[in-house]
Amino acid sequence: STPPAPPTPPAPPVRPSAPGSAAAPPQSPLGVQVTTGDVTLSETYWNLPSTAATLQVTVHNTGTATQRIRLSYTLPVGLTDGGTRGCAAAGRAGAYRCGAWTAGAGARFSTVLRLQVAGTAWKQMPLSGSVQVIADVPGLAGEATDDQGFAVLFPPGPPVPGIALDADEVVFDISGSPGTLTLRLGNTGTVDAAGRVEVALPTGVTVPSPPLGCVAVDLAHTRCDAGLVLAGTTAEVRLPVEATPQAQREAPLSGAVIGQLDPRSGPTRRVQMSFRITAAAALATPVVSPPAPTGSQGVLPAGAATRDGGLTSVQRTAVILIVVSTLLVVLALTLATTSLRRRFAGPPPEPAPSPAD
């Protein structure tokens, strides 16, 4: 059966854009952008059967008209909605839909999603979700869409004495070149131990060439030998990481790492945690070309036209370059012709000497 329509959410506080922070003037009345925070869990997570968490969502009307903006979100396994006002389950598992807001041109507002994280969710890490927005103008054909992922970040655990684990954030710049994942496995016990780490990456993110001491278990998992970790010391492992364009557009994402110490004597110690994966491509402003819906994260649909005679910005640039090149060629030919004419004409004849008197 079709779920009932969710109630209208309360109007979030509208926050005007900071002076000088606005993007270039949009070319369409349609335009929307969404950004998210992360679901970050503290050490208390390990001591509770379920943990309340929040997710900050910011929506920006990047169009030139007042728009109706609808929001929906998808939660990963182990997370459920904790009673976000104005939002309700959308039918399929993990999907939720909220009512609509009306936002003026250029308006930016924030809302908070209230979530519950199960005490067993850590077993499924890495975990990521996504938030989607759809904007339209009543009476105007087309709509604008945007989406952004969010990471669920677990602290190292379940807590075990004698071992420490840490992982840096992975960042992909606008060029999309490979990033680096840095891991640190610490032996806080009193006995030397053999160290090992295993990394789990989300879909579209891989280790292209495992370094010495590491081996690819499968496409998503890489295992590395950290060597003998002396008591009171920390071993560091660095892995090259690359992501597909689609994975970068879906960022922020999360990965997971499992750290293990096998001491010379005593039981094996093992903990795991998650780390954040971000990409500059995910921050690109979406481009709108009504009436066709926009692609997420700034992708312009193929063949999309603009107001300038049906040409895209790339096509306009190409036409300008062709015209300038043609003018330069004509100018060069004119100068060359003039120079040749002067050369063939030779110097003017000397005046004849006057006859002697």
C-alpha positions in Angstrom: 0.0 0.0 0.0 1.1 3.6 -0.6 2.5 5.2 2.5 0.7 8.3 3.7 2.1 11.6 2.6 4.5 13.0 5.3 3.4 16.0 7.2 4.8 19.4 6.3 8.1 20.0 8.1 8.6 23.1 10.3 10.2 26.0 8.4 13.9 25.9 9.1 15.6 29.2 10.0 16.7 31.0 6.8 20.4 32.0 6.9 21.4 34.7 4.5 24.6 34.1 2.5 27.8 35.7 3.8 28.9 38.7 1.8 31.2 37.8 -1.1 30.5 34.0 -0.7 27.8 33.8 -3.4 28.6 31.9 -6.6 28.4 33.4 -10.0 24.8 34.6 -10.9 22.8 31.6 -12.0 21.4 31.5 -15.5 18.2 29.8 -14.7 15.3 30.3 -12.3 15.8 26.6 -11.3 18.8 25.6 -9.1 19.4 23.9 -5.8 22.4 22.6 -3.9 22.6 20.4 -0.8 25.5 19.8 1.6 25.7 17.5 4.6 27.7 16.9 7.7 28.6 13.5 9.0 27.1 11.1 11.6 30.0 11.1 14.0 29.8 8.7 17.0 31.8 9.2 20.3 33.3 6.5 22.6 30.0 6.2 24.5 28.6 4.3 21.5 30.4 1.2 22.7 28.5 1.2 26.0 24.9 1.6 24.7 22.4 -0.7 22.9 21.4 2.2 20.6 22.8 5.7 20.2 20.9 8.9 19.2 22.7 11.0 16.5 22.0 13.9 14.3 22.8 14.8 10.7 23.1 18.5 9.7 21.7 19.3 6.2 22.0 22.6 4.5 20.0 23.5 1.4 20.7 26.5 -0.9 18.3 27.9 -3.6 20.8 28.7 -6.3 18.1 29.8 -8.8 16.7 33.2 -9.5 13.1 32.4 -8.5 11.3 31.2 -5.4 11.2 27.4 -5.4 9.5 24.6 -3.7 12.2 22.2 -2.3 11.5 18.6 -1.3 14.0 16.6 0.7 14.5 12.8 1.0 17.3 10.7 2.4 18.6 7.1 2.5 20.0 5.5 5.6 22.4 2.6 5.6 21.8 -0.7 7.4 21.9 -0.2 11.2 20.6 3.4 11.1 16.9 4.4 11.4 15.1 7.7 11.7 14.8 8.8 15.3 11.7 11.0 14.9 12.7 13.8 12.5 9.7 16.1 12.5 7.9 16.4 9.1 9.6 13.2 7.6 8.3 9.7 7.2 9.4 6.3 5.8 9.0 6.3 2.0 8.3 2.6 1.5 11.6 0.8 0.8 14.0 0.0 3.5 16.1 2.9 4.7 14.3 5.5 2.5 12.6 8.6 4.1 10.8 11.5 2.6 10.0 14.9 4.0 7.5 17.6 3.1 8.4 20.7 1.1 9.8 24.0 2.0 9.4 27.3 0.0 12.6 29.2 -0.3 13.3 32.5 -2.0 16.0 33.0 -4.6 19.4 32.8 -3.0 18.0 31.6 0.3 20.1 29.1 2.4 18.6 27.2 5.3 19.6 24.2 7.5 17.6 21.4 9.1 18.6 18.5 11.4 17.8 14.9 10.8 17.4 12.9 14.0 18.8 9.3 13.8 19.2 6.2 15.8 22.3 4.0 15.4 22.0 0.4 16.5 24.6 -1.0 18.9 25.5 -3.7 16.3 25.8 -1.3 13.3 29.6 -1.2 13.6 29.7 -4.8 12.3 28.5 -3.5 8.9 31.1 -0.7 8.5 31.9 1.1 6.3 28.5 2.8 6.3 27.4 5.8 4.2 24.1 7.3 3.3 22.8 10.1 1.1 20.5 13.1 1.0 18.6 14.2 -2.1 16.7 17.5 -2.9 14.4 18.3 -5.7 13.4 21.9 -6.5 10.7 23.2 -8.8 8.9 26.5 -9.6 5.1 26.2 -9.9 4.0 26.8 -13.4 7.5 26.3 -14.9 8.5 23.1 -16.7 11.5 21.1 -15.4 13.1 20.7 -12.0 16.5 20.9 -10.4 18.0 18.1 -8.3 21.1 17.5 -6.2 22.3 14.9 -3.8 25.3 14.4 -1.5 26.5 11.5 0.6 27.4 11.4 4.3 29.7 9.2 6.3 28.9 7.3 9.4 32.1 7.5 11.5 32.7 5.0 14.3 35.5 5.4 16.9 38.1 2.7 17.4 36.6 -0.3 19.1 35.1 -2.4 20.5 37.6 -1.2 23.2 40.4 -3.6 23.9 43.4 -2.8 26.1 46.9 -2.9 24.6 46.0 -1.7 21.1 45.4 1.7 19.4 44.2 2.5 15.9 44.0 5.7 13.9 43.3 6.6 10.3 43.5 9.9 8.4 40.9 11.3 6.1 41.3 10.5 2.4 40.9 13.6 0.2 40.6 13.6 -3.6 41.4 17.0 -5.2 39.6 18.5 -8.2 42.0 16.7 -10.6 40.8 13.4 -9.3 44.3 12.0 -8.9 44.9 9.2 -6.4 44.9 10.1 -2.7 46.7 8.5 0.2 45.3 6.6 3.2 47.6 6.8 6.3 47.0 4.2 9.1 48.6 4.0 12.5 48.6 0.8 14.6 49.8 1.3 18.1 51.0 -1.3 20.6 50.1 0.2 24.0 50.8 -3.1 25.8 53.9 -4.4 27.4 54.7 -7.2 25.0 55.9 -6.9 21.4 53.4 -8.1 18.8 53.1 -8.7 15.1 50.8 -6.1 13.5 48.4 -6.3 10.7 45.7 -4.0 9.2 42.9 -4.7 6.8 41.1 -1.9 4.9 37.6 -2.1 3.5 36.6 0.5 0.9 33.2 1.5 -0.5 32.1 0.8 -4.0 34.2 2.8 -6.6 37.1 3.3 -4.3 40.1 1.0 -4.6 43.8 0.5 -3.9 45.3 0.5 -7.4 48.6 -1.0 -6.6 49.2 -2.5 -3.1 52.6 -1.5 -1.8 55.2 -4.0 -0.5 53.8 -6.0 2.4 50.2 -5.5 1.2 47.9 -7.8 -0.8 44.5 -7.3 -2.3 42.0 -9.7 -0.7 39.4 -8.6 -3.2 38.3 -5.4 -5.0 37.2 -3.8 -1.8 39.6 -5.2 0.8 43.4 -4.9 1.2 45.5 -6.5 3.9 48.9 -5.2 5.0 51.6 -6.6 7.3 52.7 -3.9 9.7 55.7 -5.9 10.9 56.8 -6.4 14.5 55.3 -3.6 16.6 57.4 -3.1 19.7 55.6 -2.4 23.0 55.0 1.3 23.4 55.5 2.1 19.7 53.3 2.7 16.6 53.6 1.3 13.1 52.5 3.4 10.1 51.1 2.1 6.9 50.4 4.2 3.8 48.2 3.1 0.9 47.5 4.8 -2.5 43.8 5.1 -3.1 41.8 6.0 -6.2 38.1 6.6 -6.8 35.9 6.6 -9.9 34.3 9.9 -10.9 30.9 8.5 -9.7 32.3 7.7 -6.3 33.8 11.1 -6.0 30.5 12.8 -6.8 28.8 10.7 -4.1 31.3 11.8 -1.4 31.6 12.1 1.5 31.9 8.4 1.9 33.4 6.2 4.6 35.9 3.4 4.7 36.8 1.0 7.5 40.1 -0.4 8.9 40.7 -3.4 11.2 43.8 -3.4 13.3 45.2 -6.5 14.8 48.1 -7.3 17.1 49.4 -10.9 17.8 51.7 -10.7 20.8 54.5 -13.2 21.6 52.3 -14.3 24.5 48.7 -13.6 25.3 45.5 -13.3 23.2 45.2 -11.5 19.9 44.0 -7.9 20.2 41.7 -6.5 17.5 39.8 -3.2 16.9 38.3 -1.4 14.0 37.1 2.1 13.1 35.9 4.1 10.1 37.4 7.0 8.3 36.1 9.8 6.0 36.6 10.0 2.2 36.0 13.4 0.6 36.3 14.7 -2.9 36.4 18.2 -4.4 34.1 17.0 -7.2 31.2 16.6 -4.7 31.3 20.3 -4.0 30.7 21.4 -7.7 27.6 23.5 -8.1 24.8 21.7 -10.0 24.0 23.1 -13.4 20.3 23.4 -14.4 19.0 23.2 -17.9 15.2 23.2 -17.9 13.0 21.5 -18.7 15.3 18.5 -18.4 16.2 17.6 -14.8 19.7 18.4 -13.9 22.4 15.7 -13.2 23.8 15.5 -9.7 26.9 17.4 -8.7 27.1 19.8 -11.6 26.7 17.4 -14.5 25.2 19.1 -17.6 23.0 16.8 -19.7 24.4 16.1 -23.1 23.2 18.6 -25.8 21.9 21.0 -23.2 21.3 24.5 -24.6 21.9 27.8 -23.0 20.3 31.2 -23.6 23.1 32.4 -25.9 21.6 31.2 -29.2 21.4 27.5 -28.2 25.2 27.2 -27.7 26.9 25.8 -24.6 29.8 27.7 -23.0 32.2 25.2 -24.6 30.7 25.8 -28.0 30.8 29.6 -27.6 34.4 29.4 -26.6 35.2 27.3 -29.7 33.4 29.8 -32.0 35.3 32.7 -30.5 38.7 30.9 -31.0 37.9 30.1 -34.6 36.9 33.7 -35.4 40.0 35.1 -33.7 42.3 32.6 -35.5 40.7 33.5 -38.8 41.3 37.2 -38.2 44.9 36.6 -37.3 45.5 34.6 -40.5 43.9 37.4 -42.6 46.1 40.0 -40.9 49.3 37.9 -41.4 48.5 37.5 -45.1 47.9 41.2 -45.5 51.2 42.1 -43.9 53.0 39.6 -46.0 51.5 40.8 -49.2 52.3 44.4 -48.4 55.9 43.5 -47.6 56.4 41.6 -50.9 55.0 44.5 -52.9 57.5 46.9 -51.3 60.4 44.5 -51.9 59.6 43.9 -55.6 59.1 47.6 -56.3 62.7 48.3 -55.3 64.1 51.6 -54.2 62.9 54.7 -56.0 65.2 56.0 -58.9 67.8 58.6 -58.0 67.0 62.1 -59.5 68.9 62.9 -62.7 71.9 65.3 -62.3 71.3 68.8 -63.5 73.2 69.6 -66.8 76.3 71.7 -66.3 76.0 75.3 -67.2 
